[in-house]
Amino acid sequence: MSIKIMTHVWDAGPKDKGELLVLLALAHHADKDGACSLAMTQIGAYARMSGRHARRIVRRLQHKGLLQVQERAGWRGTNKYVISPRVKK
């Protein structure tokens, strides 16, 4: 867990509550570079939503440039997520 990444998301994260929850869930598991690998069901559970809804939000964050997704690059074939250092409101 990277406190620096979590603090950055709290301070400069998006205003949308769903987007913020998903970013915080990812930040909670991120390393110092903002990268983590979680299954979509885990992301949804941490963000208190369904995996399907979390997937839609991840796509929105990706399109906004707030999140990079590297498919099947993580542990056991899960996607790797990298939180952008330029997270904006």
C-alpha positions as CSV (number, residue, x, y, z in Angstrom):
1,M,0.0,0.0,0.0
2,S,1.3,3.4,-1.0
3,I,0.2,6.2,1.3
4,K,1.6,8.7,-1.2
5,I,-0.7,7.4,-4.0
6,M,-3.7,7.2,-1.7
7,T,-3.1,10.8,-0.4
8,H,-2.7,12.0,-4.0
9,V,-6.1,10.4,-5.0
10,W,-7.8,11.9,-1.9
11,D,-6.4,15.3,-2.7
12,A,-6.7,15.4,-6.5
13,G,-9.1,12.6,-7.4
14,P,-12.2,13.0,-9.5
15,K,-15.4,14.5,-8.1
16,D,-17.5,11.6,-9.2
17,K,-18.0,9.3,-6.2
18,G,-17.9,6.1,-8.1
19,E,-14.7,7.0,-9.8
20,L,-13.2,8.1,-6.6
21,L,-14.1,4.9,-4.8
22,V,-12.6,2.8,-7.6
23,L,-9.4,4.9,-7.6
24,L,-9.1,4.6,-3.9
25,A,-9.6,0.8,-4.0
26,L,-6.8,0.6,-6.6
27,A,-4.6,3.1,-4.6
28,H,-5.0,1.0,-1.5
29,H,-3.3,-1.9,-3.2
30,A,-0.8,0.1,-5.3
31,D,2.9,0.0,-5.0
32,K,5.0,3.2,-4.9
33,D,4.6,3.6,-8.7
34,G,0.8,3.5,-8.5
35,A,0.6,0.0,-10.0
36,C,-1.5,-2.9,-8.8
37,S,-3.2,-6.1,-10.0
38,L,-6.7,-6.9,-8.9
39,A,-9.5,-8.9,-10.3
40,M,-12.5,-6.9,-11.3
41,T,-14.7,-8.6,-8.6
42,Q,-12.1,-7.5,-6.0
43,I,-12.2,-3.9,-7.3
44,G,-16.0,-3.9,-7.1
45,A,-16.0,-5.4,-3.6
46,Y,-13.6,-2.8,-2.3
47,A,-15.5,0.0,-4.0
48,R,-18.8,-1.3,-2.7
49,M,-20.3,-2.0,-6.1
50,S,-20.7,-4.8,-8.6
51,G,-17.8,-6.0,-10.7
52,R,-19.7,-5.0,-13.8
53,H,-20.2,-1.4,-12.5
54,A,-16.5,-1.2,-11.5
55,R,-15.6,-2.3,-15.0
56,R,-17.6,0.6,-16.5
57,I,-15.9,3.0,-14.2
58,V,-12.4,1.7,-14.9
59,R,-13.1,2.3,-18.6
60,R,-14.2,5.8,-17.9
61,L,-11.1,6.5,-15.8
62,Q,-9.0,5.0,-18.6
63,H,-10.6,7.2,-21.3
64,K,-10.1,10.3,-19.0
65,G,-6.4,9.4,-18.8
66,L,-6.5,8.9,-15.0
67,L,-5.8,5.1,-15.2
68,Q,-3.7,2.9,-17.5
69,V,-4.8,-0.7,-18.0
70,Q,-2.3,-3.4,-19.1
71,E,-4.4,-6.4,-19.9
72,R,-3.2,-9.7,-18.4
73,A,0.1,-8.2,-17.2
74,G,-0.5,-8.8,-13.5
75,W,-0.4,-11.7,-11.1
76,R,-2.1,-14.9,-12.4
77,G,-3.2,-13.2,-15.6
78,T,-5.2,-10.3,-14.0
79,N,-5.0,-6.9,-15.5
80,K,-2.4,-4.5,-14.2
81,Y,-3.7,-1.0,-13.3
82,V,-1.5,2.1,-13.0
83,I,-2.9,5.3,-11.5
84,S,-1.8,8.3,-13.4
85,P,0.4,10.8,-11.5
86,R,-1.7,13.5,-13.0
87,V,-5.0,12.6,-11.4
88,K,-7.2,15.7,-11.7
89,K,-10.5,16.9,-10.4
